Amino acid sequence: MRKKLLLILGLVILIGGVIGGVMFWKYKSKTGVDNESEQIKNNLQELGGTAGAMAEPKTPEEKALQEKLVALEEKLPLITPEFEIRLNPRNDIYIVTLSEPYEENKQKFLDWIKTNGFAALPRENFEYLLK
């Protein structure tokens, strides 16, 4: 009985591999591209994007903002007794975790932002959590 189950399992895996290979081969022949990363680059170029490069700032204000963002990221993670700042790389949001008393420590965070020259950063780039 066990041998039959192993044989059936082996056949299912073999058939799945063959079907997957055929589907991949059809995809490659339809797109004319041998690997997925090349296809992604082609799609980005068609849309006018860059393949992984950060967009160049258009105005001096955008350039200054981009420099501030990079400067802040270099300081992270920043951990103080009142608050912590970390970057969420999935959506480029700064997570600010506040200790108690929350309002007082939020003000200390905002003061830190101003004191360290990051006051120009948009407030929607920050998300607050409570410890």
C-alpha positions in Angstrom: 0.0 0.0 0.0 2.8 2.4 0.9 4.6 1.7 -2.4 1.5 2.6 -4.3 1.1 5.9 -2.5 4.7 6.8 -3.1 4.3 5.9 -6.8 1.2 8.0 -7.1 2.9 10.9 -5.3 5.9 10.6 -7.6 3.7 10.6 -10.7 1.8 13.7 -9.5 5.0 15.6 -8.9 6.4 14.5 -12.3 3.2 15.6 -14.1 3.2 18.9 -12.2 6.8 19.6 -13.3 6.0 18.8 -16.9 3.0 21.0 -16.9 4.9 23.9 -15.2 7.8 23.5 -17.7 5.4 23.6 -20.7 3.7 26.7 -19.3 7.0 28.5 -18.7 8.2 27.5 -22.2 5.0 29.0 -23.7 5.4 32.2 -21.7 9.0 32.6 -22.9 8.2 32.0 -26.5 5.2 34.3 -26.4 7.1 37.2 -24.8 10.4 36.6 -26.6 12.3 37.3 -23.3 14.3 34.6 -21.6 14.1 35.8 -18.1 11.6 37.6 -15.9 13.9 40.5 -14.9 14.4 41.5 -18.6 10.7 41.5 -19.1 10.2 43.8 -16.1 12.9 46.2 -17.4 11.2 46.2 -20.8 7.8 47.0 -19.2 9.3 49.8 -17.2 11.0 51.3 -20.2 7.8 51.2 -22.1 6.1 53.1 -19.3 8.8 55.6 -19.2 10.2 54.4 -15.9 13.7 53.4 -14.8 14.6 49.9 -14.0 15.5 50.3 -10.3 17.1 53.7 -10.4 15.7 56.5 -8.2 14.1 59.2 -10.2 16.1 62.3 -10.5 14.6 65.3 -8.8 13.3 67.9 -11.2 13.5 71.1 -9.0 15.9 72.4 -6.4 13.2 71.8 -3.8 12.8 68.2 -4.8 16.5 67.7 -4.7 16.7 69.3 -1.2 13.9 67.0 0.0 15.5 63.9 -1.4 18.8 64.8 0.3 16.9 65.3 3.6 15.3 61.9 3.2 18.6 60.2 2.6 20.2 62.0 5.6 17.4 60.8 7.9 17.6 57.3 6.6 21.4 57.3 7.5 20.5 58.0 11.1 18.0 55.1 11.4 17.1 53.3 13.4 17.1 56.1 16.0 16.2 55.0 19.5 15.7 57.4 22.4 13.9 56.8 25.7 11.0 59.0 24.4 10.6 57.7 20.8 12.1 55.4 18.2 12.2 56.1 14.4 12.5 53.3 11.9 11.9 53.1 8.2 9.3 50.7 6.8 11.0 49.8 3.5 7.8 48.4 2.0 6.1 51.8 1.7 8.9 54.3 2.6 7.0 55.4 5.7 8.9 56.3 8.9 7.5 54.5 11.9 7.7 56.6 15.0 7.0 54.6 18.2 6.2 56.8 21.1 6.7 56.0 24.8 4.4 57.3 27.6 3.5 60.2 28.0 2.5 60.1 24.4 1.6 63.7 23.6 4.7 65.0 25.4 7.0 62.6 23.6 5.4 63.3 20.3 6.2 66.9 20.8 9.8 65.9 21.7 9.9 64.0 18.4 8.6 67.0 16.5 11.2 69.2 18.2 13.9 66.7 17.3 12.8 66.9 13.6 13.0 70.7 13.6 16.3 70.8 15.5 18.0 68.3 13.1 16.8 70.1 10.0 14.1 67.7 8.9 11.1 70.1 9.3 10.6 70.2 5.6 9.7 66.5 5.4 6.0 65.9 4.7 4.1 64.8 7.8 2.3 62.0 5.8 5.7 60.3 5.6 5.4 59.6 9.4 3.2 57.0 11.1 2.9 57.0 14.9 2.6 53.9 17.1 2.3 53.8 20.9 4.5 51.5 23.0 
